[in-house]
Amino acid sequence: MNNPLISICIPAYKNDKYLEVLLNSISNQTFRDFEVIITDDSPGNEVESLCNNFHDKFRLTYLKNIPSKGSPANWNAAIKKASGRWIKIMHDDDWFSNNKSLDRFARAINENPGINFIFSGFSEYENGKAISIDQLPKNIQLKLKRTALTLFKKNYIGHPSTTLIKNNLTEWYDENLKWVVDFEFYIRVLKTNSFSYIDEPLINIGISHEQITKAVFRKKEVEIPENIYLLNKLGIGVLGNIWVYDYYWRLIRNLGIRHADEMYTYLNGQPVPNVIGSMIKYQKFIPLSLLRIGAISKLNMFLSYLINR
């Protein structure tokens, strides 16, 4: 068969009930030039059994990971099997918001020649109920086009399921990461590629307590090594951007780090950059109760930033 325009890559893990919602939403798409790749990390056969019900509805390849790969290696496994010209990763608890979502993504490809990265607005669902709609203001789009480091202020792109990426990368998601894996990927890709934003909520994002980001939230043993790894990977020069500086200032504050030695406990030999050490020393002399007041924190962050420039 000819290579499809879009490969929908689904890294699956046990969520067969959520996955069924996703597969039904794929089956209902009016746009049909796609394939589906499912790589399964589940210990049981529930996902495989579910996939057997969809082989006659669209082009589907199911692959069982033995042993399981974990996240994000399972994401990369699905992408590596894709033959499409574009990659549409979909996590197994997310789904298309309507039957023309994929058509809208495909139109964005045709409308934006030379663009390699596309993403859309999204809606968040918890326990079957919509809790928010996320769309990107034009001023933020302009800031993001000026520098991908704007994402340190907030991950404006959001979940990987919102993205559509040209299948021409040599490196996809960094398998050393879990907490900042999508964030790091976006910054790396947008440093050398322009993007197009679709101002419509084309994807529904399922929020659950089992998600990796919730499982590792505020855990020093995860957040400290990953964020220092990220900083060393990007180069400490990025701390010259005030949003990057503020991000690491908030990391130290939120984790309650009062001594650099606390970071070394989790770093397995990674160095603590001098600027990070300076932030810690500065914060040490301010009670955490005051640092957690937004205006006080911002003022002191800015003063610390001026000192370390």
C-alpha positions in Angstrom: 0.0 0.0 0.0 1.1 3.6 -0.6 2.4 5.5 2.4 -0.4 7.3 4.1 -0.3 11.1 4.8 -0.7 10.5 8.5 0.3 7.8 10.9 -1.7 7.8 14.1 0.7 6.4 16.7 -0.8 5.0 19.9 1.5 3.9 22.8 -0.9 1.7 24.8 -0.8 0.6 28.4 -3.8 -1.3 29.9 -6.4 1.5 29.3 -8.6 -0.6 27.0 -11.8 1.2 28.0 -10.3 4.6 27.2 -8.6 3.2 24.1 -11.9 2.0 22.7 -13.2 5.6 22.9 -10.1 6.7 20.9 -10.4 4.0 18.3 -14.1 4.7 17.8 -13.2 8.4 17.3 -10.7 7.4 14.7 -13.1 5.1 13.0 -15.6 8.0 12.6 -13.1 10.4 10.9 -14.1 11.7 7.5 -10.4 11.9 6.5 -9.2 8.4 5.6 -5.6 8.7 4.4 -4.1 7.4 7.6 -2.8 4.3 9.3 -2.9 3.4 13.0 0.1 1.9 14.8 -0.5 0.6 18.3 2.5 -0.5 20.5 1.3 -2.3 23.6 3.1 -2.3 26.9 0.2 -4.0 28.7 0.9 -7.2 30.7 -2.4 -8.8 29.6 -4.2 -9.3 26.2 -7.1 -6.8 26.7 -5.6 -4.2 24.2 -4.9 -6.9 21.6 -8.4 -8.2 21.9 -9.9 -4.8 21.5 -7.7 -4.1 18.4 -9.1 -7.2 16.7 -12.5 -5.5 16.6 -11.1 -2.6 14.5 -8.9 -4.3 11.8 -11.8 -4.1 9.3 -12.5 -0.4 10.0 -9.1 1.1 9.1 -5.5 0.1 8.5 -4.2 -1.0 11.9 -0.9 -2.5 13.0 -0.8 -4.0 16.5 2.6 -4.7 18.1 3.2 -6.2 21.6 6.2 -5.1 23.5 8.0 -7.9 25.2 9.4 -6.9 27.6 7.4 -3.7 28.1 9.3 -0.5 27.2 7.9 2.1 29.5 7.2 5.8 28.7 8.5 7.4 26.5 10.3 4.5 24.8 6.9 3.1 23.9 6.0 6.4 22.2 9.2 6.1 20.1 8.5 2.4 19.3 5.1 3.4 17.7 6.7 6.2 15.8 9.5 4.0 14.5 7.0 1.7 12.9 5.1 4.5 11.2 5.2 4.8 7.4 3.2 8.0 7.2 4.6 11.3 6.1 3.3 12.9 9.3 3.1 11.6 12.8 0.0 12.1 14.9 0.8 10.6 18.3 -2.3 9.9 20.4 -2.2 8.8 24.0 -4.6 6.0 24.8 -6.8 8.1 27.1 -7.2 11.0 24.6 -9.5 11.1 21.5 -10.6 13.2 18.6 -13.2 15.8 19.5 -15.3 15.4 16.3 -15.3 13.5 13.1 -13.6 16.2 11.1 -10.6 16.7 13.5 -8.2 14.7 11.3 -9.4 16.5 8.2 -8.7 19.8 9.9 -5.1 18.6 10.7 -4.7 17.4 7.1 -5.9 20.8 5.7 -3.3 22.5 7.9 -0.6 20.5 6.2 -1.8 21.7 2.8 -2.3 25.3 3.9 1.2 25.6 5.4 3.9 24.3 3.1 7.3 24.3 4.7 5.8 23.9 8.2 7.0 20.8 10.1 5.1 21.1 13.4 1.4 21.7 13.8 -0.7 21.7 17.0 -4.2 22.5 18.0 -6.4 23.7 20.8 -7.8 21.0 23.1 -10.5 20.3 25.7 -9.8 18.5 29.0 -12.1 15.9 30.4 -12.2 14.4 33.9 -14.6 11.6 34.8 -16.4 12.1 31.5 -17.0 15.8 31.9 -15.4 18.7 30.1 -13.5 20.9 32.6 -11.7 23.3 30.3 -10.9 24.4 26.8 -7.4 25.5 26.0 -6.7 27.8 23.0 -3.6 29.9 22.4 -3.9 33.7 22.3 -2.2 35.3 19.3 0.2 37.3 21.4 1.5 34.0 22.9 1.8 32.5 19.4 4.0 35.5 18.4 6.2 35.1 21.5 6.5 31.3 20.8 7.6 32.0 17.3 10.3 34.4 18.5 11.7 31.8 20.9 10.8 28.3 22.0 12.1 29.2 25.4 8.7 30.9 26.0 7.5 27.4 26.9 9.4 27.7 30.2 6.7 30.2 31.2 4.1 27.6 30.5 3.8 24.6 28.3 1.5 26.3 25.8 1.5 23.4 23.4 0.2 21.0 26.0 -0.2 17.2 25.6 1.6 15.3 22.8 -1.8 14.3 21.4 -2.4 17.9 20.3 0.5 17.7 17.8 1.1 16.7 14.2 4.8 16.4 13.3 6.5 15.8 10.0 8.1 12.3 9.9 11.6 13.6 9.1 13.2 13.7 12.6 16.3 11.6 13.5 15.6 11.9 17.2 12.1 11.8 18.8 11.4 11.8 22.5 14.3 11.6 24.9 14.0 8.3 26.8 16.0 9.7 29.7 13.0 11.8 30.7 9.4 11.3 32.0 8.4 14.5 33.8 9.7 17.1 31.2 9.8 14.7 28.1 7.2 16.5 26.0 8.4 20.0 27.1 12.0 19.2 26.1 10.9 17.7 22.8 8.9 20.8 21.8 11.8 23.2 22.7 14.3 21.0 20.7 12.1 20.7 17.6 10.9 24.3 17.6 14.5 25.6 17.7 14.9 24.5 14.1 11.4 24.3 12.8 8.5 26.7 12.4 5.0 25.8 13.5 1.4 26.4 12.7 -1.4 26.6 15.3 -5.0 25.5 14.7 -7.2 27.6 16.9 -9.8 24.9 17.4 -10.1 22.3 20.2 -9.6 19.2 17.9 -8.5 16.9 20.7 -10.1 15.8 23.9 -7.6 15.1 26.7 -8.6 12.6 29.4 -7.3 13.5 32.8 -6.8 10.7 35.2 -4.9 10.0 38.5 -2.9 7.3 36.8 -1.1 9.7 34.4 2.7 9.8 34.7 2.8 13.6 35.3 0.6 13.3 38.3 2.4 10.3 39.6 5.7 12.2 39.8 4.5 15.7 40.6 6.6 17.4 43.3 8.8 14.4 43.8 12.4 15.6 44.2 13.9 12.3 43.0 12.2 12.9 39.6 12.0 16.6 39.1 15.5 17.5 40.3 17.6 15.2 38.0 15.3 15.7 35.0 15.3 19.5 35.2 19.1 19.7 35.8 19.6 17.2 32.9 17.4 19.5 30.8 19.3 22.6 31.7 22.7 20.9 31.0 21.3 19.6 27.7 20.1 23.1 26.6 23.2 24.8 27.9 23.2 27.1 31.0 23.2 30.1 28.8 19.4 29.7 28.5 19.2 31.0 32.1 19.7 34.4 30.5 16.1 34.2 29.4 14.0 35.5 32.3 11.3 32.8 31.8 13.9 30.1 32.0 15.3 31.7 35.1 11.9 32.1 36.7 11.1 28.4 35.9 14.2 27.2 37.8 13.5 29.7 40.6 10.0 28.2 41.0 11.4 24.7 40.9 13.7 25.4 43.8 10.9 27.2 45.7 8.2 24.6 45.1 10.5 21.7 46.1 11.6 23.6 49.2 15.3 23.2 48.4 17.4 25.2 51.0 20.9 23.8 50.4 22.7 22.7 47.2 23.6 19.5 48.9 19.9 18.5 48.7 20.2 18.5 44.9 23.4 16.4 44.8 21.5 13.6 46.6 19.4 13.1 43.5 21.8 14.0 40.7 24.1 10.9 40.3 27.1 13.0 39.5 25.4 15.6 37.4 26.9 19.1 38.3 24.7 21.8 39.8 25.3 24.9 37.7 26.7 27.9 39.7 23.6 30.0 38.9 21.3 27.4 40.4 23.5 27.3 43.5 23.2 31.1 43.7 19.4 30.9 43.5 19.4 28.4 46.4 21.6 30.7 48.5 19.4 33.7 47.8 16.2 31.8 48.6 17.7 30.4 51.8 17.4 33.8 53.5 13.7 34.2 52.7 11.2 32.2 54.7 9.3 29.7 52.4 6.0 31.1 53.6 7.0 34.5 52.1 8.5 33.0 48.9 5.1 31.3 48.2 3.5 34.7 48.0 3.5 35.4 44.3 4.4 39.1 44.3 7.2 38.6 46.8 8.6 35.7 44.9 8.5 37.5 41.6 10.3 40.6 43.0 13.1 38.5 44.6 13.4 36.3 41.5 14.0 39.5 39.4 16.5 40.8 41.8 18.3 37.4 41.8 18.2 37.5 38.0 19.8 40.9 37.9 22.6 39.8 40.2 23.3 36.6 38.2 23.2 38.2 34.7 
